[in-house]
Amino acid sequence: MPNIVAIVGRPNVGKSTLFNRLVQRRDAITDSVAGVTRDRHYGRVDWTGREFSIIDTGGYVEGSDDVFEGEIRRQVGLALDECNLILFVVDIDAGLTDFDKEIAGLLRKTKKPVILVANKVDNPTKVAEAADFYKLGMGEPYGISSINGSGTGDLLDKVVAELPKEQDTPDEEEGLPKLAIVGRPNVGKSSLVNAMFQEERNIVTDQAGTTRDTVNTRFSKFGMDFVMLDTAGVRKKTKVSEDLEFYSVMRSVRTIENADVCLLVIDATLGIEAQDLAIFNLIQKNRKGVVVIVNKWDLVEKETNTMRDFEQKVKKRLAPFVDIPIFFTSAITRQRVLKAVEEALEVYNRRITKISTSKLNDKLLPILKDNPPPMTKGKEIKIKFITQLPTHAPSFAFFANLPQYIKDPYKRYVENQMRKIFDLSGVPVQLFFRKK
């Protein structure tokens, strides 16, 4: 089992900044607003040849009635259960607080090694101020600055020394399919992740925008093995009124770019809206596989053809790309959730499949010869050869005598024929017509 380190502390002491410093990426959103980090956020650290996972938790607040802070407390508890070592972060500028004392009391019950980290020691004159935290009874405080990195090397030396020895292993997620759950805020993305894992991996409330970071979680059950990316909801730019929301949107966009297949979640009670189409177009633009999930189907009043009619409406809005798997799910009852995931993995396999040149020409050329492009300026257009290009997403080159005269309607006809023959459901393809 890989070693796991959890970063805990009260809100706004710089936990996410420290997380970013240790993983050397801007993976966790940082903001001066307390409570920015809500879900557990995972990363990998490599120090002096030792690798370990690290969890950035939400700020721990005891005795609060706030719905998010109550969920954060529960998430911190889950992180403490998972980890081998704890980094307890305190703020040297704020000094020792009652919250720090409460958290120290909680950590004493875990019986796991705890390293006390005094953050925001931005200059040598502040080093002596860290001595006040000896009162917590958690040992020597390590004075660091997450912003400029001072002291983090000594801290990592201490972490590596305290972690149980283990044999170095390669990144287990390397080469696994990456599925991204995307959609507008509050359509049930995190609820779907929890339904898949049959445990509460992500915070779920009825307030839009609960998930702000992208949360990566490995799924290895029922013969399936992949990495699930649960993103913050993508809102219209006009609704991005705070810096925090802006970063969440950008993180979602980056997640789509890094995913192999996107599960686009639509709210069944609202139907497909303009923002759903904008996200779908972003998926298409990045040539990612796509599966549409119509969530909250349990809340819809049904008649004989309700599902068929809804599916037709969705495909009409997504046209001309209509060769897309659509699943009607309920995160509450887990209805069809795993079937949608199974199909997403099938889409991944279709997306990476290479079709041999001989198969392309044997299957497709006879059809195109029987139904050639319309003559233009009295000239006959002939497609003579087809090959797949060496790209990440399926792209095909069609060599013709007069490719400049082939119009979009015929290109769509060719694409539809390819989809029928080679089963490319859920996979955007690119067709290039070139001079032979």
C-alpha positions as CSV (number, residue, x, y, z in Angstrom):
1,M,0.0,0.0,0.0
2,P,1.4,3.5,-0.8
3,N,2.0,5.9,2.0
4,I,-0.5,8.7,2.4
5,V,0.1,12.1,4.2
6,A,-2.9,14.2,5.2
7,I,-2.7,18.0,5.6
8,V,-5.1,19.3,8.3
9,G,-5.7,22.5,10.2
10,R,-8.2,25.2,10.7
11,P,-9.4,27.3,7.8
12,N,-7.1,29.7,6.0
13,V,-3.8,28.6,7.5
14,G,-2.3,27.9,4.0
15,K,-2.9,24.2,3.6
16,S,-3.7,24.3,-0.1
17,T,-0.7,26.6,-0.7
18,L,1.5,24.0,1.0
19,F,-0.2,21.2,-1.0
20,N,0.6,23.0,-4.3
21,R,4.2,23.6,-3.1
22,L,4.8,19.9,-2.3
23,V,3.2,18.5,-5.5
24,Q,4.8,21.3,-7.5
25,R,1.6,22.0,-9.3
26,R,-1.3,24.4,-8.9
27,D,-3.7,21.5,-8.3
28,A,-5.6,22.9,-5.3
29,I,-7.4,26.2,-5.5
30,T,-6.1,28.8,-3.0
31,D,-8.0,31.9,-1.9
32,S,-8.1,34.2,1.1
33,V,-11.7,33.1,1.6
34,A,-11.9,30.5,4.4
35,G,-13.4,27.1,3.3
36,V,-12.2,27.1,-0.3
37,T,-11.0,23.5,-0.1
38,R,-14.1,21.3,0.6
39,D,-13.3,17.9,-0.8
40,R,-10.3,15.8,-0.2
41,H,-7.8,16.6,-2.9
42,Y,-5.0,14.0,-3.8
43,G,-1.6,14.5,-5.2
44,R,1.8,12.8,-5.5
45,V,5.1,13.9,-4.0
46,D,8.6,12.6,-4.9
47,W,11.4,13.5,-2.5
48,T,14.9,12.0,-2.5
49,G,13.7,9.0,-4.3
50,R,10.7,8.4,-2.0
51,E,7.2,8.8,-3.3
52,F,4.0,9.2,-1.3
53,S,0.5,10.5,-1.8
54,I,-0.7,13.6,-0.1
55,I,-4.3,14.8,0.8
56,D,-5.3,18.4,1.1
57,T,-8.3,18.5,3.4
58,G,-10.8,21.3,4.1
59,G,-10.3,23.5,7.1
60,Y,-11.5,21.8,10.3
61,V,-14.0,23.8,12.3
62,E,-15.5,22.3,15.5
63,G,-19.1,23.1,16.6
64,S,-20.2,25.1,13.5
65,D,-23.7,24.9,12.2
66,D,-22.6,25.8,8.6
67,V,-23.6,22.9,6.2
68,F,-20.2,23.0,4.4
69,E,-18.2,23.1,7.6
70,G,-20.1,20.1,8.9
71,E,-19.3,18.2,5.7
72,I,-15.6,19.4,5.9
73,R,-15.3,17.9,9.4
74,R,-16.5,14.6,8.1
75,Q,-14.2,14.7,5.1
76,V,-11.2,15.5,7.4
77,G,-12.1,12.5,9.5
78,L,-12.1,10.3,6.4
79,A,-8.7,11.6,5.4
80,L,-7.3,10.9,8.8
81,D,-8.6,7.3,8.6
82,E,-6.8,6.9,5.2
83,C,-3.4,8.4,6.0
84,N,-0.1,7.2,7.5
85,L,1.1,10.6,8.7
86,I,-0.5,14.0,9.4
87,L,0.8,17.5,8.8
88,F,-0.9,19.7,11.3
89,V,-0.7,23.3,9.8
90,V,-0.9,26.4,12.0
91,D,-0.6,30.1,11.2
92,I,2.3,31.9,12.8
93,D,0.7,35.3,12.0
94,A,-2.5,34.5,13.8
95,G,-0.7,32.8,16.7
96,L,-2.1,29.9,18.8
97,T,-5.9,29.8,18.7
98,D,-8.6,27.8,20.5
99,F,-9.3,26.1,17.2
100,D,-5.7,24.9,17.0
101,K,-6.0,23.5,20.5
102,E,-9.3,21.6,19.6
103,I,-7.7,20.1,16.5
104,A,-4.6,19.1,18.5
105,G,-6.9,17.3,20.9
106,L,-8.6,15.5,18.0
107,L,-5.2,14.4,16.5
108,R,-4.0,12.9,19.8
109,K,-6.8,10.4,19.5
110,T,-5.6,9.2,16.0
111,K,-2.5,7.4,17.3
112,K,-0.8,8.4,14.0
113,P,2.5,10.4,13.7
114,V,1.8,14.1,13.6
115,I,4.3,16.8,12.3
116,L,3.4,20.3,13.5
117,V,3.9,22.8,10.7
118,A,4.1,26.5,11.5
119,N,3.3,28.2,8.2
120,K,3.9,31.8,7.0
121,V,7.4,32.1,8.4
122,D,8.2,34.4,5.5
123,N,11.4,35.9,7.0
124,P,14.0,34.9,9.7
125,T,12.5,37.4,12.2
126,K,9.4,35.2,12.6
127,V,11.3,32.0,13.4
128,A,11.2,32.6,17.2
129,E,7.4,33.1,17.1
130,A,6.9,29.4,16.3
131,A,8.0,28.5,19.9
132,D,4.5,29.5,21.1
133,F,3.1,26.3,19.4
134,Y,5.1,24.1,21.8
135,K,2.1,24.6,24.1
136,L,0.1,22.2,21.8
137,G,2.2,19.3,23.0
138,M,2.7,18.1,19.4
139,G,6.5,18.4,19.4
140,E,8.8,20.8,17.6
141,P,7.0,23.1,15.1
142,Y,8.6,23.2,11.7
143,G,8.7,26.8,10.6
144,I,8.0,27.1,6.8
145,S,6.7,29.4,4.2
146,S,4.3,27.8,1.7
147,I,4.5,30.9,-0.5
148,N,8.3,31.1,-1.0
149,G,9.1,27.5,-0.1
150,S,11.6,28.1,2.7
151,G,11.8,25.3,5.2
152,T,9.8,22.8,3.0
153,G,12.9,20.8,2.2
154,D,13.6,20.1,5.9
155,L,9.9,19.3,6.4
156,L,10.0,16.8,3.6
157,D,13.1,15.2,5.0
158,K,11.2,14.8,8.3
159,V,8.1,13.3,6.5
160,V,10.2,10.8,4.6
161,A,12.0,9.8,7.8
162,E,8.7,9.2,9.6
163,L,6.9,7.3,6.9
164,P,7.0,3.5,6.9
165,K,9.6,2.0,4.6
166,E,8.1,0.6,1.4
167,Q,9.3,-0.5,-2.0
168,D,9.0,2.2,-4.6
169,T,6.2,1.4,-7.1
170,P,5.3,3.1,-10.4
171,D,2.3,5.4,-10.7
172,E,-0.6,3.0,-10.6
173,E,-2.8,5.5,-12.5
174,E,-0.4,5.7,-15.5
175,G,-2.1,4.4,-18.6
176,L,-5.5,4.0,-17.1
177,P,-8.6,5.5,-18.8
178,K,-9.5,8.9,-17.5
179,L,-13.2,9.6,-17.3
180,A,-14.4,13.1,-16.4
181,I,-17.8,13.9,-15.0
182,V,-18.8,17.4,-16.4
183,G,-21.9,19.5,-16.4
184,R,-23.5,22.6,-15.1
185,P,-23.5,23.2,-11.3
186,N,-25.9,21.2,-9.2
187,V,-26.8,18.5,-11.7
188,G,-25.6,15.8,-9.4
189,K,-22.1,15.1,-10.5
190,S,-20.6,14.4,-7.1
191,S,-23.7,12.4,-6.1
192,L,-23.0,10.2,-9.2
193,V,-19.4,9.7,-8.1
194,N,-20.6,8.7,-4.6
195,A,-23.2,6.3,-6.2
196,M,-20.4,4.6,-8.3
197,F,-18.1,4.1,-5.3
198,Q,-21.0,3.2,-3.0
199,E,-19.5,5.5,-0.4
200,E,-19.4,9.3,0.1
201,R,-16.2,10.3,-1.6
202,N,-17.3,13.9,-2.3
203,I,-19.3,16.5,-0.5
204,V,-22.9,16.7,-1.6
205,T,-25.3,19.5,-0.7
206,D,-28.3,21.1,-2.5
207,Q,-26.3,24.3,-3.0
208,A,-24.8,24.8,-6.4
209,G,-21.0,25.0,-6.6
210,T,-20.1,22.7,-3.7
211,T,-17.3,21.1,-5.7
212,R,-14.7,23.7,-6.6
213,D,-11.6,21.6,-7.3
214,T,-11.2,18.7,-9.7
215,V,-11.1,15.5,-7.6
216,N,-9.3,12.5,-9.0
217,T,-10.3,9.1,-7.7
218,R,-9.3,5.7,-8.9
219,F,-12.1,3.1,-9.4
220,S,-11.2,-0.5,-9.4
221,K,-14.4,-2.7,-9.0
222,F,-16.6,-5.0,-11.0
223,G,-13.8,-5.7,-13.5
224,M,-13.4,-2.0,-14.3
225,D,-10.2,0.0,-13.6
226,F,-10.0,3.7,-14.4
227,V,-9.5,7.2,-12.9
228,M,-12.6,9.3,-12.3
229,L,-12.3,13.1,-12.5
230,D,-15.2,14.9,-10.7
231,T,-15.1,18.5,-11.7
232,A,-16.6,21.7,-10.5
233,G,-19.6,22.8,-12.5
234,V,-19.1,24.9,-15.5
235,R,-21.2,28.1,-15.4
236,K,-21.7,30.8,-18.0
237,K,-19.0,33.5,-17.9
238,T,-21.6,36.1,-17.0
239,K,-22.3,34.2,-13.8
240,V,-18.6,33.9,-12.8
241,S,-18.7,36.8,-10.3
242,E,-15.8,35.8,-8.0
243,D,-12.2,34.8,-8.6
244,L,-12.9,31.5,-6.9
245,E,-15.6,30.6,-9.4
246,F,-13.4,31.6,-12.2
247,Y,-10.6,29.2,-11.1
248,S,-13.2,26.4,-10.7
249,V,-14.4,27.0,-14.3
250,M,-10.8,27.0,-15.6
251,R,-10.1,23.8,-13.7
252,S,-13.1,22.1,-15.3
253,V,-12.0,23.2,-18.8
254,R,-8.5,21.8,-18.1
255,T,-10.1,18.5,-16.9
256,I,-12.0,18.1,-20.1
257,E,-8.7,18.7,-22.0
258,N,-7.0,16.0,-19.9
259,A,-9.8,13.4,-20.0
260,D,-10.2,10.6,-22.4
261,V,-14.0,10.3,-22.1
262,C,-16.4,12.9,-20.6
263,L,-19.7,11.9,-19.0
264,L,-21.9,15.0,-19.6
265,V,-24.5,15.2,-16.9
266,I,-27.9,16.9,-17.6
267,D,-30.6,17.6,-15.1
268,A,-33.7,15.6,-16.1
269,T,-36.0,18.1,-14.4
270,L,-34.6,21.0,-16.4
271,G,-33.8,19.4,-19.8
272,I,-30.9,20.2,-22.0
273,E,-30.0,23.9,-21.8
274,A,-27.7,26.3,-23.6
275,Q,-24.9,25.8,-21.1
276,D,-25.1,22.0,-21.6
277,L,-24.6,22.6,-25.3
278,A,-21.6,24.9,-24.6
279,I,-20.0,22.1,-22.5
280,F,-20.8,19.6,-25.2
281,N,-19.2,21.8,-27.8
282,L,-16.1,22.1,-25.6
283,I,-15.9,18.3,-25.4
284,Q,-16.2,18.0,-29.2
285,K,-13.6,20.7,-29.8
286,N,-11.1,18.7,-27.7
287,R,-12.1,15.5,-29.5
288,K,-13.0,13.6,-26.4
289,G,-15.3,10.6,-26.1
290,V,-18.7,11.5,-24.7
291,V,-21.6,9.8,-22.9
292,V,-24.7,11.8,-21.9
293,I,-26.1,11.1,-18.5
294,V,-29.6,12.4,-17.8
295,N,-29.6,12.4,-14.0
296,K,-32.4,12.8,-11.5
297,W,-34.6,10.6,-13.7
298,D,-36.4,9.5,-10.6
299,L,-37.9,13.0,-10.2
300,V,-39.6,13.0,-13.7
301,E,-43.2,12.0,-14.1
302,K,-43.3,9.3,-16.7
303,E,-45.7,8.1,-19.4
304,T,-45.3,5.4,-22.0
305,N,-42.8,7.2,-24.3
306,T,-41.3,9.7,-21.9
307,M,-37.7,8.3,-22.1
308,R,-37.8,7.9,-25.9
309,D,-39.2,11.5,-26.4
310,F,-36.6,12.9,-24.0
311,E,-33.8,11.2,-25.9
312,Q,-35.1,12.5,-29.2
313,K,-35.1,16.1,-27.8
314,V,-31.5,15.7,-26.5
315,K,-30.3,14.4,-29.9
316,K,-32.1,17.1,-31.7
317,R,-30.2,19.7,-29.6
318,L,-26.9,18.0,-30.0
319,A,-27.2,17.5,-33.8
320,P,-25.4,16.9,-36.1
321,F,-23.3,14.7,-33.7
322,V,-26.1,12.3,-32.6
323,D,-24.2,9.0,-32.4
324,I,-23.9,9.3,-28.6
325,P,-24.9,6.9,-25.9
326,I,-27.5,8.4,-23.6
327,F,-28.3,7.0,-20.1
328,F,-31.2,7.9,-17.8
329,T,-29.9,7.6,-14.2
330,S,-30.6,8.4,-10.6
331,A,-27.8,9.0,-8.2
332,I,-30.1,8.4,-5.3
333,T,-31.2,4.9,-6.4
334,R,-28.0,4.2,-8.4
335,Q,-30.2,3.2,-11.3
336,R,-28.1,2.6,-14.5
337,V,-25.1,4.5,-13.0
338,L,-22.7,1.6,-13.5
339,K,-24.1,0.8,-17.0
340,A,-23.2,4.4,-18.0
341,V,-19.7,3.9,-16.7
342,E,-19.3,0.6,-18.5
343,E,-20.4,2.3,-21.8
344,A,-17.9,5.2,-21.1
345,L,-15.1,2.6,-21.0
346,E,-16.4,1.1,-24.3
347,V,-16.3,4.6,-25.8
348,Y,-12.7,4.8,-24.5
349,N,-11.8,1.6,-26.3
350,R,-13.4,2.8,-29.5
351,R,-11.5,6.1,-29.3
352,I,-8.1,4.3,-29.1
353,T,-8.9,1.6,-31.6
354,K,-6.8,1.8,-34.8
355,I,-8.6,0.6,-38.0
356,S,-6.3,-1.0,-40.5
357,T,-5.9,0.7,-43.9
358,S,-6.9,-2.5,-45.7
359,K,-10.1,-2.7,-43.6
360,L,-11.0,0.9,-44.2
361,N,-10.6,0.6,-48.0
362,D,-12.2,-2.8,-48.2
363,K,-15.3,-1.8,-46.3
364,L,-15.8,1.8,-47.1
365,L,-14.5,2.4,-50.7
366,P,-17.2,0.2,-52.4
367,I,-19.9,2.3,-50.6
368,L,-18.3,5.6,-51.7
369,K,-18.0,4.3,-55.3
370,D,-21.7,3.4,-55.4
371,N,-22.6,6.8,-53.9
372,P,-19.9,9.3,-55.0
373,P,-19.9,13.0,-54.3
374,P,-22.1,15.1,-56.6
375,M,-20.4,16.3,-59.8
376,T,-19.2,19.8,-59.7
377,K,-18.6,22.0,-62.8
378,G,-19.1,18.8,-64.9
379,K,-16.2,17.1,-63.1
380,E,-16.5,13.7,-61.5
381,I,-15.1,13.3,-58.0
382,K,-13.5,10.1,-57.0
383,I,-12.2,9.0,-53.6
384,K,-9.4,6.6,-54.2
385,F,-7.7,5.8,-50.9
386,I,-8.4,6.0,-47.1
387,T,-6.1,5.7,-44.1
388,Q,-6.3,6.5,-40.4
389,L,-3.9,9.2,-39.2
390,P,-1.6,8.7,-36.2
391,T,-3.5,11.0,-33.8
392,H,-4.8,10.5,-30.2
393,A,-8.4,10.9,-31.4
394,P,-9.7,9.1,-34.5
395,S,-8.8,11.1,-37.6
396,F,-9.0,9.8,-41.2
397,A,-7.5,11.0,-44.5
398,F,-9.5,10.5,-47.7
399,F,-7.5,11.0,-50.9
400,A,-9.4,12.2,-53.9
401,N,-8.8,13.7,-57.3
402,L,-10.8,16.9,-56.5
403,P,-11.1,17.2,-52.7
404,Q,-11.8,20.9,-52.8
405,Y,-15.2,20.2,-54.3
406,I,-16.4,17.8,-51.6
407,K,-19.1,19.6,-49.6
408,D,-20.1,19.3,-45.9
409,P,-23.3,17.3,-46.5
410,Y,-21.3,14.6,-48.3
411,K,-18.7,14.7,-45.5
412,R,-21.5,14.0,-43.0
413,Y,-22.7,11.2,-45.2
414,V,-19.2,9.6,-45.2
415,E,-18.9,10.0,-41.4
416,N,-22.3,8.4,-40.9
417,Q,-21.3,5.4,-43.0
418,M,-18.1,5.0,-41.0
419,R,-20.1,5.1,-37.8
420,K,-22.4,2.3,-39.0
421,I,-19.5,0.1,-40.2
422,F,-16.9,0.6,-37.5
423,D,-19.0,1.3,-34.4
424,L,-17.7,4.8,-33.4
425,S,-20.6,5.6,-31.0
426,G,-19.7,8.4,-28.6
427,V,-16.4,9.2,-30.4
428,P,-15.9,12.5,-32.3
429,V,-14.0,11.9,-35.5
430,Q,-12.2,14.1,-38.0
431,L,-12.2,13.6,-41.7
432,F,-9.6,15.2,-44.0
433,F,-10.0,15.2,-47.8
434,R,-6.7,15.5,-49.6
435,K,-5.4,15.6,-53.1
436,K,-4.3,12.2,-54.4
